[in-house]
């Protein structure tokens, strides 16, 4: 891949990431979810403020652009390192979207899309951790951060080289950073909790018959 092609593909990956599912769908509905709920432009706030159908559309768009960014890098002839870069640039576009005043979401769904092409075998353990934490605690942000932390551990378990481990650590740090407000609220004891999602917690708390 030439330098010009690499720069063009990288810019395109970022621009793809800047297409915010919730904000574009919000324009069709006449709402900006950044003015509602937590003020975040991601799927969780979309669900809380607009309902499941709107949130589903948001998540599908955000996952799709992660897939598209990695596919674009692959099509342009980029090696695995450049495909990793494409995934991270799409996430950067989602978090700091040029089309929306650099105020976007937290990047989890876009990362899932990138991993679907780049590292599909990592999705199962990550989603497993995410669901386990969510169904136990009801905290979406905590579930996402811990799923990110699980990625470097999975890289070590698979015996991946330093490039993959570095990518995994970058993902974990990025998710922790974009969810820093959730972690601060969790520490302060005022983080929003999805009580209905705490299925495992209710099962554990059920008295023996």
N, C-alpha and C positions, 0 to 999 in steps of 0.2 A: 504494500500500500504506500503510495506516495504521500509526502507531507501534506500536499494540498487536499488529497482525498481524505486523509485522516482528519484534518481540520474541518472539512466540510461535513463529514460523517459525525464528528463530535458535536458540531454546532446543531446539526439536525437532531441528534439524540436529545440535546438540551431543549430544543424547541418542541420536540414531541412531549417531553416531560412537562413543559409549560402549558400544555393543553389540560386544564383542570376539569375533570368530569363534573364535579359538583357546581363549579361556577358557570360552565357552559349550559348544563341542564337548568341551573338556577335562572339563567337569562330567559330560557323558554317559559319558566314559571313566574318570572318577575320578582325573584328573591335573590339575595346575596347572603348565603349562610354564614359568611364571616361577620355579619351583624347580628347573628342569632346564636343561642346556646353558648358553647365554649369559644366561638369566634374562629374555629379552625375550619379549613376547607376540605377536610377529609371525610371518609365514609362514616366514621362514628358519629360525628356531629350532623352529617346528612341524615342518618337514621333517627337521631334524637329529635331533630327539628322538622324533617320533611317526610319521614316514614320509610318503610322498608323498600318500596318500589324505587323511590328516588335514590336511596342508598345503594341498592343493587346496581342501578345504572351507573352511579358514580364509581363504584368499585370495579365494575367491568371495564369502564373506560380507562381507569388508572392502571389496572393490571395490563390491559392491552397495549398501553404506550410503553410499558417496561419491556414487553415481548418485542414490540416493534423496534425499540432502540437497539436491543441486542441483535435482532435479525438484520437490521440495517448495517451494523458494524460487520456482521458475518458476511453479508452480501457484498460489501465493499472490499472484502478481502482481509479484514482485520484478524489478527491472531487472538488467542484467548485473553491476553492482557488487554487488548483494545476492546474486546467485547465486555470485559469487566468494567472498563472505563465508560463504555456506552451505557451500561446499566446505572452506574453512579451518576453520570451526567443527566440521565433521565430523572433520577431521583432529585438531583439538584434543581432541575427544571420544575419539578412538582413542588418542592419546598419553596423555591424562589422563582415563581413563574414570571417571565418577562411580559406576558400578555395581561397580567393581573396585578401590577404594582409590586411584584416580588413578595406577595403575601399568599402563600399556598397552604398545602397540607403537610403531613409528617412523613410521607414517603413509603409507608409499609406496603401498600398494595402495589405500587410501582416496582418495589424491590421484589415482590413475589412474582410479578410478571417477568422481570429480568432473570430471576433464578429458574423460572419454568423452562427457559431455553438454555441457560448457561450451566445450571447445576440442578437438574430436576430431582436427583436423588436426595438432595438436601431438604426438599419441601416437606416430605413426610415427617421427619423428626421435628422440624420447625413448627409445622402446623400442629403436631402432637403436643409439643410444649405449650403452644398458644392456647389450644383448647383446654388442656389440663389446668393451666393457671386461671383461665377465664371461668371455667365451670367450677373451680374451687373458690375463687375470690370475687369474681364479678368485675374485676378491674381490667379494662381493655388495654390501657396504657402499660400497666405492669406486665400483662401477658405478652404484649408486643416487644417490650424491652428484653424480657427473659428469653423469648424466642430468638431475638437477635444475639444474645449471649450464647445461646446453644449452637450458633453457626460455627464459631471457631472451635468449639469442642467437637463438633461433627467433623470438621476438617482434620483435626488431630486423629480422631477415631478412624477416618478413612486413609490416613497416612498421606494427605495432600502435601504438596511442596510449599515453599515459602510464599510463592505468589498467591496461591489459593488461600493460605492462612492469613496473609496480609489483607486480601480482599474481605475475608470473613471478619477480621478484626475491625476493618473500616466500616463494614455494615453495622456491626454491633455498636460501635462508637456513635455512628450517625443516628441510629435509632434511639440510643440513650439521649443524645443531644436534642433531637427533635421532640422527644417526650419528656424533657427536663421539667416542664411545668407540671405534668402529671405526677412525676416523682416528688416534686416539691409539695404538691397538694396531698399526696399520699402520706408524706412525712408529717404534714400538718394535721392530717386526719380529716380533710374535707374533700377528698377526691370523689368524683361521681362514681357510683357503683351500679352495675346492672344486676339488681337483686334476682330478677327472673332467670339470669344465666347461672346462678349459683346452684346448679343441680347437684354436684358432688358434695358441696357443703351441707346441703339439706339431707342428703343420704347419710352422710357421716354423723349428722346430729340427731338422726332418727333413733329413738330409744328401741332397744331390743324388744321383740314381741314376747 
